Structure formats: structure tokens, C-alpha cells
Amino acid sequence: MQQTEGMAGGKKGKSAKFTAAPLDDFQLPAGFPEHLKRPAADVVADLIRAAAAAAYGSQRRPKAVDVAVDSLTVLGQLEVATELHADHVISAVLAGVITELYERGWQPLDLPHVVRRAQDEESAELATLAVIEQSIFGRPLGAAPHTWLDQLAALGAEVPDAQATGDPKTDGSTAGGEVPAPTSQRRGQLGDSTATLVTDWALSHGMRPADGWRAALRVIGQLQELPGITRLVPPPSKWGMTPARTHLSSPQDLKMLTRIRALLAKAESTTFPAEAETFSAKAQDLMTRHEIDAAMVDRSGEVGGEQTDPTIHSVRVHIDDPYAREKAQLLATLGGVNVVRVIWDDVNGMAVMVGRELELELVEILFTSLLIQATRAMVASGEHSGDLRSPSFRRAFLLSYAARIGERLSEVEKVALEQAKQQYGTDLVPVLANRAEAVDVEFVRLFPNTRTGGGRQVNADGWWAGRAAADSAVIT
């Protein structure tokens, strides 16, 4: 500030008058705190991130979390209609963390899965709401891959109809344009002070606001600790820069999927082992024959050196505890029979399948069906004995089940291949070899450093029970 000329002269009887210096001449005094030069919302966001780091992980600091929660509660009471409202800032932080994770390889369905695996179902629900919120007010979904939209739809978000059904327009735009806000949730935009993500979620579970903030900080803390993972689809910043993948559109493919789903649904619903045998074996037989026919129709799958095949894709499969590793072994077994490579991420409870899109979809639906049948048989085997319900028994059961399923599916595949050789002659073997090689090339490109899991001792009763279940209830 500048003193007036009268004040400087020190004459009595005149009141002190002040005039403001021009804004462009204004300078902060030396030593002025750096954080006060920044927007208040940014400062609060940084404090939330720091509190989240104290709320989750091995370096938890409960007192720091208590201070942060008290501060958020005060902000919620004082800043009712401003951008500093605690719900607004914490919603923006969640969206920011999710956006960062997308750029580091994560996808929408991955985030609730890892939160559920490490915390609980309620926290996973909050993560789901945050993913949906980010999709509404984040980057427009017009050029998003169909797999991205499918995942958002699976979480409950409203997505453009054209892409959600795998029918993108030829110009890459969507019929729905930007995604509208879900009608089931009235939320403010992330840039709007009416955002009430955490509060709505906490009230829906009968929580006090303070408990809601604590849970939100734990979710943020876990998410911001996640490392980068292999990128399987373009992240939002790359949308529109590469040709978009489309859903399976061949009428023959769609018809085959419908038939296989119907067979597996019958296998799951029947209480007669012989019927389940027939339905599951027929499903694998149809899969193998269709894959062979597709290979012979399109013989462009030859690869050489490090060349990749654009028809090969990759997808994550989330496998829940208990016994996630043993369940993943069943998935890997099914992949091995159907020219699909599988790698297991034990830390995050996720498998990645690499193969052609039809085979990926077929393996996933077969895995789901057989896992239902295996679980049902495993529970039934332990109904009358506590020893047969032990974790060691059930792990051995699932491992043996997977091994025997692999043997029986291979038998079905061998018969189908012999019959196909009679139809296609000597051309069949090199074509199938080239297709398998192309999958291997893409797998190695994505995962250059892998190792095979070692063997381990298992419960003998569980092993033989699992083998018997696979023999009698699934495959002939």
C-alpha cells in the first residue's frame, strides 16, 4: 500500500487515506508461504492426497487421518455452496487419481476389483461410483473403445447405445454423443459445488459423514499406490488415434456364441452328471470346429519375425478369492486348448488372456460355466465332512479339476482335428501353427518377462475328489 502525500507530511487534522497499488505492480513479500499462492481447492486436494496416504498401506498414521477428517467435516459445514466443499474436492481427487491410473494401463472394471480384493464390498461400491462419475464428466466417450464402454456399462453407467452394442458409426462418432448423467443418481458436475459423491454413498449405508470421509481416504490411498500395469487398450488420451476395435459382427460367430451359451447354460442347470458331460463336451467340440473353419477361411494369419497380427487382442479376467490362483489355473487350462495364452497377476487377482476375439470370448464363457460346476461339485463333496471343507482340500480339488478338464478337452480337440484333416488335408497343420505363433508373438510383446509357476504339494483327498468330479460331471 502507498501512503498519501498528506499523511507523509504528517499534518494534523487530516484522516489517513490509502490507495491501492496497480495490480501488475503487486509483489508478495519475501518469505510468503508458497502454498498460499495457489488456489485454495488445489491446496485442499493436496492435503486429501496426503491424508489418503496416511489412511492406507503399511505406513498408516491414524492421528493424521483424524486431523484430515476433522478438517473435511469443518469444510463440509462452512463451505456449503463453494468449490471448497469437502465432497466437491474429494470427488475431484478421486476423478484425478482414476484418470492417472487409466493412463498407466488400468481399465474401469479393474479398479473396483482391486479395492474389493484389498478392502470390502462397500469400498468397492464407492470406487464403482467414482469410476462412473469420472466417465460422466471426464473425457468424452465418443471415441472410446467398445471394450471400455462395455466395462462402464457393466458397472452401471449409461453409455452411448451405438457403441455399447458394438455398432460404431463409420465415422467413429457415436449415436449418443457424450454420456448423460445416470438418471438413478443426481450428482453435480465435478466442477460444480453440488457434487455429493461421498456423502450420498455414506448416507446410503447409514454412515456418519466422518466415517464416509475415512472410507473415501482409504480408497484414494489404495488407488494412488497402484503401480502401472501392461496397457491392453488405448487410454483416454489416445482415443481416436488408432483404429477402434469392433465387436464380433460375423453372423456365423454370433450364431456360434449363442449355441455355445445355450449348451453351457444347460450344463450348469442340470443335476444329472451325464447331461452336463454331453453339453460341455459338445460346446468344446463346436468351439474347436468353428476355430478350424475360421482359420481355413482366413489364411492371412501367417507371421514372421516380430510382426504382430492385428486380429489378436487381450483382455483381463478378474478372479475373486477364495482360491483365486487355483481358479486361474482352470482358465489357463482352457486357454491352452483353445489357442489362448494366459498370464496370472497374483497380487491384483487378475488374469490376462491373449488371443483372437472369438476365442477369448469362448474361453471366458466356458471358464464361467465350468467354474460354476466345479464349485457346486466341491461344495457337495464336503457336505458331510469338515475335513473335506478345509482350504487345503479345496485348493487341491480345483487344481485337480483343472488338470483333468484339460485332459478331456484335449481329447475332444484331438477328435475334431482328425476329422478336420480329412476335410482340409495337409493345408490345415501349417495354418493352425501360424495362428498359434501369432498369438505367441503378441503375448511375448506384451509380457516379455514371465515365469512358469512351480509345482507344490497338495491334499491327496482333494486331488482325487477333483479328478472324479471332472470325470463324472463335465467332459466325456
Order of alpha helices (4+ residues) and beta strands (2+ residues): beta-alpha-beta-alpha-alpha-alpha-alpha-alpha-alpha-alpha-alpha-alpha-alpha-alpha-beta-alpha-beta-beta-alpha-alpha-alpha-alpha
